[in-house]
Amino acid sequence: MKRIDWLIISFILILSVFTLRDLLKPGYFTSHDSIHQVPRLYYFDQAIKDGQIPPRWAGGLLNGFGYPLFIFSYHMPWFIAEPIHLMGFSLFDSIKITFILGFFLSGISMFFFQRELYGRYAALVGTIFYLFAPFRFSNIFVRGAIGDATLFIFPPLVFLSLIKMSKSRKINLFWICFGSIALSSLLLSHAMVAAVYFLFIGLYAIYSIFLSGGKKALISSYFILFGLTLGLTAYYLIPSFWEKNLTKFNEIMSSIHLGNTFIKFNKLIYSSWGYGTMDAYEGAMSFQLGIAQWIVVFLTVVMLLVLIIKKKKIFYKDVIFFLSIFILSILMMLKVSLPFWKIISNIVVIDFPWRVLSVTVFSVSILSGFIISIIRNKTLKLLIALLLIFFAFYSNRNHLRINQTLDWPLDFYLKLEKTTNTYDEYTPRWLKTEAIKIFPGKVEPLMEKAKVDIRENKSNYLSFDIDAYDEGMVKINTVYYPGWQVLVNDKPVKIDYKNGLIEFKVEKGKSKVVSYFGETPLRLFSDLLTLVTFGFIIFCFVKYRRV
C-alpha cells in the first residue's frame, strides 16, 4: 500500500473513535439488545474455557438448566470480542470495543472496495457515507445489535472479491478463497441479515456473468466460492439448519412478525430520533435513511440521465445495478412486498423487513463514490465532495450518543436474562415449562435416600459421586439436548427426558457419574468439513499469495 492509503486508514481510525466516543464513557450503556450481549459473551467465554470448540451450549441460561444458544446464534462478534476479553478487558469494555472495531473495519473494507471501483478520492467519500448513515448509529447506540453492526465489515469485501473474479478470464483461487472468508464471516455475523444480502449477491453474480467475457471461468469460480463458503461455515450452518426442528423456533417465529413490521415510506425520508422500539408510542427508533443519502440518490439519477442523453463514453454499468438494488431494498421494507416475504418465510425466517436497511446503506455509499468519480472538473469535484461530506456529518450530529449509562454488576445481567432471545425460541420442543421454573440444584436424586458429592461442574461436563440406599432415578437439572451423554461407573446409560431434563437410573450403593455434552455425528461431520475447508483455503493463500 502507498503512504496515502495508510494516511486514509489512520483518518478512518481517528474518525471512528471520535464518532463512537460515547462508548468510551465509564460503565455500560442502555439499548434494546445491549443487556443480551453481556451474558452472550460471558457464556461464550465460559464455553471456550470449558473446552467447547466450537461453543454450542450455554450452561447457565434458561434459569440455570442450560440452553443451546450457540448452535443457532451468531459467532463472529464473539470471535472479535473474546480475544479482547482474554487480553484483560472486562466483558462490558470488550463489547464496546467490538462495536468500535467493527465500525472502523467496515470503513476500511468499504474504502478498499470503492478504491477498486472509483479510485481513492471517491472511495473516501463513499466510505464516509457508509459510516455516517443514521441506521449505523441506530444499530449501535439505540439497538445495541452487535451482530448487525459487525456484519457491516464484510459486504464490501464480498463484492470486492466478486469484481476481482469477474475481471479475470480464468479461475483465480486467491480471490475465490478471499471471497469465501468474507461471505462466511457475513453469515456468521448475523444469519438473517446475511440471507437478505445473499439475495443481492446472487443477483450480482448473475449480472456479472451476463456481462463477462469469460463466462465459463466465472461460473466455475462462483460455484467454487459457494462450495468453500458452505464448507467453511458447515460447523455452524449445518447444525443450525437441521436442528432447528428440535426447538420451538418454527412454532414461535413462523408468523409472529410477518406483516407486522413493515415501515412507511415517509419514515425512510425522516423520522425523529428515539431510543424506544419501533412501535413505542413516544421516542421510537428512527428508520430514516439520511438526508445526505437521499441527496446522493437524487444526484445519481440526474447524472445517469445526463450521461445517457449525451451518450457519454464515461459510463459505469455497475452503478445501474447498485441503484436498482437501492430501489429494490426500499420496496422490500414497504408493505407492498408482503407477498414476497410470505414466499421467503417458507425458506428462511427474517423477523424484521427493515433489516434490509443494511443493504440500502451499502448501495447508497457506492452511489456516493460514483458521483465523485464521474465529475471531471477538479474544483467542482472537491466542492461536491465537501458538500456531501458536510451533509453526512451535519445530518448525523444528533445521532452520536448513547441514551444513558448503567453501573449494574455482572451478576445482575446474568440473573436478568433467561435465554437472551426475546421469545426463548431455541428451547427444545420436548421441554415442559413447569420443569424449569425453579432451579433446585444441579443433581436431584429421586429415590428416598441418597448422598451426592459433586466433584466437577462445567458448562459441558459434570461429575459426581452418589451413594444410594436403593436403586432409583437421578435427575440432573440440565435440559436434555442431543449431545448429552451419561456414564455410570464408566458405562453409558439410557437417558430419560420425558420432562425435558436428564434422568437416568443408578443401582444401589456407590456410583461414579459423569455427564458431558459432546458432538453428535452430524456436528462432528460439520466440524471436520469446516477444518478441511479451512486447511484448503490456507493452502491456496500460501500457494497463490499476492503482494
Beta strands, then each sheet from edge to edge (+ up, - down):
strand 1: 28-29
strand 2: 405-406
strand 3: 443-445
strand 4: 450-457
strand 5: 461-468
strand 6: 472-479
strand 7: 484-488
strand 8: 491-492
strand 9: 501-506
strand 10: 509-517
sheet 1: 1+ 2-
sheet 2: 3+ 6- 9+
sheet 3: 4+ 5- 10+ 7- 8+
end
